[in-house]
């Protein structure tokens, strides 16, 4: 199949590279000339494990290419995927569809033979119908079909998610478009991946509903963690105990500083706004949004309390800046709320992240960025772990205690065991685990 991917950002680039790995011929198009030049020179503009190898392999095989000319790429395509950004719109939180509709218009102007136009971008219910209207105003309706094919990619594990997904969702109306999508995803059918065909509206809502549900699980376990701290329970045990119930499942039951990233915050806001406009308000989703926003500042207060209630003039070492490990993505990361709150309270911040510092520097003024974990910890009054990168999981605790001015650790990801930290002489603060009980066990 001949596939054109409009947009060479995270979704477009990963999807395009994976489709080419299936054996399809893929052209990734982007208006950003610098990005296309970078890709054509063999450089990858985002950090995603394994993506550089996958892109290089398929470029060398002649199945994957990059260009800025959308018109010529559309004319040769059996299917054109729209994979452009849909950021939150200022004011109401609804998805900004400017780029989607602009891409649809350019595609409409270029179509010469039957083409399936596929929304890969995350879009609100009704977007597919609007794209259809745009296309029908510029070309004959026999020349195209519109399909919704939402992505379910986790940053840091996107290639595996694409190549071995839980399911593929396709919102398609006509048999003709369904056959094209079946051909595109045939390699996944051969490994018995469920491919769910639905209406366009259902496919659009599945994406938002899925992310909102996962965001709700995160928010739920965070609230249980707060309760655990008050009543002497351990959120790890609670999460395992409820997660072993097959109706609930163990994934996304990890207490922490709240969810961030390019999907959950944006998608929950867009879903909530859609529900308001449809006069069917999703009150649960609205509460999840509110609780998550408040949680980030609550974590900053946790740091202040761990330091005795006053951090003015104190050096706080921060490990981890990105919203999750294995990505350089800083979008809506908890660090973007926690660190400014600490700075406003008078703290001096030294920070380190294995991949995110280039993205973080323009977003976090007043922070001293360091080159590794141990340099960051020198003479620190406290250390705060915000992102659970693997290299933070096995720090030399004796060494960091010697480096620090005072041995205070605020572990917002629960990557260390309370009793071990107490044995090393640390004042250890985590999320939803009863450190007081652990201290009593030692005596």
C-alpha positions, 0 to 999 in steps of 0.5 A: 500500500502507498501511505502518506502521513501528514505530520511528522511529529510524535504520532506521525513519525512513529506511525509512519515508521511502523507502517513502513516496517509492515512493508508499506511505502510511506511518505511522511510530510511536514511543513517544518522544513528544518524537521524534514531536513533533520529527518533526511539527514538521519537525525530524529527530532524526538526521543523514543527508544528504538525509533532511530534504528527503525527509521534508518532501517526503512529509509535504507530499504526505500520504504520510508521517505520525508518531504514537504510537498504534500500535493505530490505525496497525496496524489500517489497515496492509497491512504492519507493519514492526518497525524497533526497536533490537536493542542488544548484550545485556550479558554475552554480546554477543547481540542484545537482542530486548526491543523486538522482542518487545514490538512484536510483542505490541502488533501482535498485540493490534491486528491485525483483518485480514490483515497481513504483519508484517515484521522490519526490525530486525537480529535473530538466526536464529530471531527470526522464528519467535519473533515468529510464536509471539507473534502466534499466541497473540493472533490467528488464524493466518489474519490474519498472516504473518511475514517477514524483510526485513533492511536494508543501509543505510550511514550517510551513504548510506542513502537511495541504498542504499534507493532503488538497492540491490544487492539486496532480501532477503525471507524469506517462507514463504507465497505471500500474504506474497510477493505483498504484499512484491512489491507493496511493492518493485515500484518497485525491480523496475521498475529490475531490482533483484534481489529474493531470496526465501528462508526466514526463517532464511536472510534473518536469517543473510544480514544477519549474514553480510554484515556479518561478512564486511565486518568481516573484510575491514577487519580483514584489511587492518588486519593487512596494514597492520601487516605493511607497516610492518614489511617496507617495503610500502605498504598502498595498493598492496597493497589495490589489487593484491588488490582488482583481483581480481574475487573479492575486490573493492576495497571495505572494503580501507581500513586504519585504526583499526578498525571501529565504528558501530551495525552491525559491532561489534554484529552480529559479536558477535551472530553469534558468540554465535549460533554458540556457542549452535548449537554451530557456533562461527565462530572466524574471526568471534571472532578478528575481534572480538578483533583489532578491539578490540585495534586501537583501543588500538594506535592510541593507542599509535601516537600516544604513540610518534609524540610520543616516548613521553611525552604527559603534559602535551602538547596533542593535537588530534583531528580527527573523533570519529564512527565514519565521516564523514557521520553524527553516530553515535558508537556504538563509534567508535574515538575512544571508545577512543583518546581516553580512552587518551590522556587516561589517559596525561596528554594534554590533548585538544582535539577537533572533529567537523563533526556528532558533538560533541553526541553526543560530549560526554556520552561523552568527559569531559575533552575541550575541544571546539572550533568548527573545525579550525584552532582545534583545532590552535592550539599543539598538540603533535600532531594525530590524524585519526580520522575522514576527513571531507571538510573534513579532506582539504584542510587548509592544511598551511602554516597548520596548521604555523604554528598547531601547537607541533610539526608532528606528524601521526598520520593514522589514515585515510591521507588525506594523502600521506607525501612531501607531509607530509614536504616541509612539514616534518611528522613524519608517521605513518600506517597501513601506509605506508612513510614511511621510504622516502618520506623516503629518496626526498627525499635 
